[in-house]
């Protein structure tokens, strides 16, 4: 498939935004349980603002992939059958909950609404955080299933696609939370950094399993099935036209196999070991810049990972449109 950078930025930016929001809520829950020191409301409010900006920029990036952006709202009407429609519906819900979570913290509306047991005091921020968490997980699933639900692209049609989007998005979000904490001198760098490493390792296991699975795939379609001729020796000499077309541009990346393999090696190094090493070094040196560098490097690696995700997918139509006369 052709890796459209608008979609690459959409999926990586909203993934980091969702992950950052999940990190903030996780930190609040740990503070409620008294495993972490309680943070001021401004910490959660500014963090939510950053998460919201990432979600908005990711949404805006997606419009560059549309032929008629003014008709984008129509996608939501097919929510019964389309994962894209569900994503279009869930994304604004996540954005609204992230905004509300940050706004309530900023305004200091943290008086308990009711109490559960003797210790748990439930306020509006906790309720909004839990609802936002559920919505964020739903958005991860919807975004991943836009691709994982395509049965005829076998490289995508696997539960590992959902796992990859979830783990990698959450890892980048927790890495950003560690960078945010380091930037403002907050002591939660170690907490967020540790979770970022755990999620990065989970993403490595999931993505490696995905690559191994795809390397062993036996495609159901062939040149014979593409043209309806069962002869065993068929060699395509032309695609039926003397130049490119929508089919050759939109469904094929046009890069060599060596380029795809190079991008795979790049993201396997840049997304996983380098950020983990930088976070570990930040623990030892107490450096405020290494967590920030770890997030930046990992995010650029995720761009390469998402490019590879699209490029490694073999659309069946390319069995026919694979050469130009």
SVG drawing of the C-alpha trace seen along z (x, -y; Angstrom):
<svg xmlns="http://www.w3.org/2000/svg" viewBox="-26 -28 51 53">
<polyline fill="none" stroke="black" stroke-width="0.4" points="0.0,0.0 1.0,-3.6 2.0,-5.2 0.1,-8.5 1.9,-10.8 -1.4,-12.4 -2.6,-9.1 0.8,-8.3 0.7,-11.6 -3.0,-11.0 -2.3,-7.6 0.9,-8.5 -0.2,-11.9 -3.6,-10.8 -1.9,-7.6 0.6,-9.8 -2.3,-12.1 -4.3,-9.1 -1.3,-7.6 -0.4,-10.9 -4.0,-11.2 -3.9,-7.5 -0.6,-8.3 -2.1,-11.3 -5.1,-9.3 -2.8,-6.5 -0.7,-8.9 -3.9,-10.3 -5.1,-6.8 -1.7,-5.9 -1.9,-9.2 -5.4,-8.4 -4.1,-5.0 -1.2,-6.8 1.5,-5.1 2.6,-8.4 2.6,-12.0 -0.4,-14.0 0.1,-16.5 -1.3,-20.0 -4.2,-20.4 -2.1,-22.5 0.0,-19.5 -3.0,-17.5 -4.5,-20.6 -1.4,-21.4 -0.8,-17.7 -4.4,-17.4 -3.8,-20.5 -0.8,-18.9 -2.8,-15.7 -5.7,-17.7 -3.3,-19.6 -1.9,-16.3 -5.4,-14.9 -6.4,-18.1 -3.3,-18.2 -3.7,-14.5 -7.3,-15.1 -6.3,-18.1 -3.6,-16.0 -6.2,-13.4 -8.0,-16.0 -5.1,-16.2 -5.9,-12.6 -9.4,-13.5 -10.5,-14.4 -13.5,-16.4 -12.8,-17.3 -16.1,-19.2 -17.9,-15.8 -15.9,-14.2 -18.9,-14.3 -20.7,-11.8 -18.3,-9.1 -20.1,-8.9 -23.4,-7.8 -22.0,-4.3 -21.2,-3.5 -23.1,-0.2 -20.7,1.4 -17.6,-0.9 -14.7,-1.1 -13.7,-4.4 -17.2,-5.8 -16.8,-4.6 -13.4,-6.2 -14.9,-9.5 -17.5,-9.3 -15.2,-8.2 -12.4,-10.7 -14.4,-13.8 -15.7,-12.1 -12.2,-11.5 -11.3,-15.1 -14.2,-16.4 -13.4,-14.2 -9.7,-15.2 -10.8,-18.9 -13.3,-18.5 -10.7,-16.6 -8.2,-19.3 -10.7,-22.1 -12.1,-20.7 -8.5,-20.4 -7.7,-23.9 -10.8,-25.3 -10.1,-23.4 -13.5,-21.6 -12.2,-18.7 -14.6,-18.6 -15.8,-15.0 -19.2,-14.2 -19.5,-11.0 -17.5,-8.5 -16.9,-4.8 -15.9,-3.0 -13.9,-4.9 -11.0,-6.1 -12.1,-6.6 -13.5,-10.1 -14.9,-10.4 -14.7,-13.8 -15.5,-15.0 -11.9,-14.6 -11.9,-10.9 -15.2,-10.2 -14.0,-12.1 -10.7,-10.3 -12.3,-6.9 -14.7,-7.8 -11.9,-9.2 -9.8,-6.0 -12.6,-3.8 -13.1,-6.1 -9.3,-6.1 -9.2,-2.3 -12.2,-2.3 -10.5,-4.8 -7.3,-2.6 -9.5,0.3 -11.4,-1.7 -8.3,-3.2 -6.5,0.2 -9.6,2.0 -9.8,-0.5 -6.9,1.6 -7.2,4.8 -10.7,5.3 -9.6,5.4 -9.8,9.1 -8.2,9.1 -5.0,7.4 -3.6,10.3 -0.7,8.4 -3.2,6.3 -6.0,8.8 -4.8,10.0 -5.4,9.1 -1.7,8.1 -2.6,4.9 -4.8,3.8 -2.1,4.8 0.5,2.8 -1.6,-0.4 -2.4,-0.1 1.0,0.7 3.0,-1.7 0.5,-4.6 0.5,-4.1 4.3,-3.8 4.7,-7.1 2.2,-8.7 3.9,-7.5 7.3,-8.5 5.8,-12.0 4.5,-12.1 8.1,-11.3 9.4,-14.1 6.8,-16.5 7.6,-15.7 11.3,-16.1 10.8,-19.4 8.9,-20.9 11.1,-19.1 8.4,-16.8 9.4,-13.7 7.1,-11.4 9.7,-11.0 10.7,-7.6 7.1,-6.4 6.1,-7.4 9.5,-6.3 9.2,-2.9 5.7,-2.4 7.0,-3.7 9.7,-1.1 7.3,1.7 4.9,0.6 7.7,0.2 8.9,3.8 5.3,5.0 5.2,3.1 8.4,4.7 7.0,8.2 3.8,7.4 5.5,5.8 8.1,8.6 5.4,11.2 3.6,9.3 6.7,9.2 7.4,12.9 3.8,13.7 3.8,11.6 7.1,13.2 5.5,16.6 2.2,15.5 0.9,17.6 -1.2,15.2 -4.5,16.5 -4.4,14.5 -2.0,15.0 -1.4,13.8 -3.6,16.8 -6.5,15.8 -6.1,12.1 -6.9,12.8 -8.9,16.0 -6.4,18.3 -5.1,21.3 -2.0,22.0 1.0,22.7 3.4,20.6 2.2,17.0 4.5,14.0 3.1,10.5 4.7,8.2 2.4,5.1 -0.4,3.7 -2.5,2.8 -1.5,-0.8 1.6,-2.8 1.7,-4.9 0.7,-5.1 -2.8,-5.4 -4.8,-5.8 -4.3,-2.1 -0.5,-2.2 -0.2,-5.4 -2.7,-4.7 -2.2,-1.0 1.6,-0.7 4.5,-2.5 6.8,-2.4 9.8,-1.7 12.3,1.1 12.5,4.1 15.8,2.9 14.1,-0.4 11.4,1.4 14.0,3.6 16.0,0.5 12.9,-1.3 12.2,1.9 15.7,1.9 15.5,-1.8 12.2,-1.6 13.3,1.6 16.3,-0.3 14.8,-3.8 11.5,-2.9 12.6,-0.3 16.3,0.0 17.4,-3.7 14.5,-5.2 14.9,-2.5 18.6,-3.2 18.0,-6.9 15.4,-6.5 17.7,-4.2 20.5,-6.7 18.2,-9.4 17.6,-7.4 21.3,-7.1 22.3,-10.7 19.0,-12.4 19.2,-14.3 16.2,-16.5 16.9,-16.3 17.3,-12.6 13.5,-11.7 12.7,-14.5 15.2,-13.2 13.8,-9.7 10.3,-10.8 11.5,-12.8 13.6,-9.9 10.8,-7.3 8.2,-9.5 10.3,-9.8 10.8,-6.0 7.1,-5.6 6.7,-7.5 9.1,-5.0 7.2,-2.1 3.9,-3.4 5.4,-3.9 6.6,-0.3 3.2,0.9 1.5,-0.5 4.3,0.3 4.5,4.0 0.8,4.5 0.3,6.1 -3.0,5.1 -4.3,7.9 -4.9,5.5 -1.1,5.1 -1.0,8.7 -2.3,7.2 -1.0,3.6 2.6,4.7 4.4,3.6 4.2,0.8 4.8,1.4"/>
</svg>
